[in-house]
């Protein structure tokens, strides 16, 4: 069961409450800084990618460089999420047991997926004349068997299925250690034959990254492997490999062999992890850690915000792309955080978890 901290006092002043949202997070000294940094970087890339893509599909004239950024970074953005999740799979399973583990994943991943996926599809149907993604009532059914057609929410379905596959293979079939990586590689190759069936394809495609995270969990979380690697100096050699890999992926992404593709993704992921570890050591850019803590809530809500921003600017006749992108990015990151805390303040915890006890929160006023 996740640590449940006191919910905020409803009668505190607005300014002090807003301040406590930010400062309250930093009162928790037990969180691993680099993981929140990694989640922060990943979610910022997600928001930016969806924002630029949405504005581009709406017909705006966007500089090719702005489109290049999310396209180039995509290859390791999602693997990073799955790797970080994999670090805690075995620990969570051991702590909660199979039933508690599945209940936790249902409450904190599958429930938000179903709820927010349905809310987004419903909104897209109601505002079909103004949104880029055309939906009808049949799309509600896709939540259950074709998550790829639910736009960005496919990730949550895949994350839940990875957890389900892990508990089944780890607990029932006793597949452990590097055999989990072998299983992940098998899944990855088989996923190529299931591209039309995203319920299986998506989790099988990314399972190997969670399997690597599980295998490296003890090294990273207990044996301080990141610190030792940094002191060895070999990590600097990854930078040119990373740059060449990103260039190659972008220029050949339609015909890269599977193993090379995974290698490029792993190198990109490792570089970001070391950058985040250094940020954590120096406590630099603490706001990025704060954002990373809220990455799930930003993921759930941000498309509503950035789409609303674009529609609002369009209604006002404002077509300046930099203004739309900057405003959409700031609001797309900031408002979901505010919405989450406001919902929690007003008793709306069910918007983010099926079981209130499974939510990890921190004290605010």
Phi, psi and omega in degrees: 000132181288152178297127179249116182261165184301144176275154189295151174288126186288347188258006179286158179293153184299313183296315181294326178293314179299320178295319183291335176300318181282310184288330181298325179299318185285351176286342179275107184269358186271344183287144175283118187300315188296331180291318176293325174299315181298316178295324179296313179298315182297316183288328175295321177295321179296310181299314180298316180298315179292324180294308181296318179298318180294316179295321179295317179293336179284355175101005180287152178273108184246135177301138183302330181296322180294328177281334182293323185300303181293329180294320182288320185277352187298327190295338178241358182295306181287320174305326179298317178301314183291324178297312180299319177299320181296333179302331188249003184299305183294321179298314181294320179295317178295319183290318188261338189081163184304314182294313179295324179297312180295321178298318179298314181292325176296314184294319189258349180237302186291318179299310176300324178300310182294315183293306184286331174297316178294320178297318181291317178298317178299318178295319180295326177291315181295325182251037187300335181281349185239349182264160180280331185259114182273125182232158171223181187300333181296338182291340176298325180290332180298336178303333186263339183221351179215071186302335182301333181275006176259021181063228190291347185285352176306327184299317182293321176298317179295320180296319178294317181293326174299314180297319180295316179295324180294313182295326179291311183285325182283315188271319185271310183268358175058036176274113187223171179060218184292345176294335173294322177293318177300319177297317179298319178295321177298314177303316183300316180290322179292331182298335179298336181267002184236025185298335178275359182232080191295337180301323177265318185303313188296313182288327179291326180295321186258355185303323184300327180290321175291325179295320176294319177301316178299316181292331182264002185304309183294319179300315186279317187274336185242326187256010173056043184295327182294318179296317180295321180294320179295320180292333181288335176088348183291343181296334178297331180292342180287336186298307177296326177297318178299312182296316178295319179298317179293320177297315183294319180298316183291326183272345182227020192297342181276349182218036178274130177301151185305311184295321178293320178300314179295323178298317178298318180296317181295317179297314178300318180296316181295319179299314179297321179298316179293321176300316180294323178295319178295319177299319180294321179298321184266356183053041178274154178046057183301334179298331178293322174297316180301315178297318181298323177302324184266016188302320180296317183290325174295318180300319182291323193254338195298326182295324175300317184289310184290327176291318178297322178297314180297317179295320179297314178297321179297319179294329179274358180077017180269119184242006181292109187299313179303321179295316180297316182292315181295314180296314180298322181292314181296313181290324181294335176266316187283315185294322176300324177296313179297318180298318179301311183290326176294317178298318178295323180296326184262009178087018181268034181302332183294347176288343186236351178202144177286334182232116182303327183292341181273359181270131174265118181233173176230155187289133169232169184282000000 
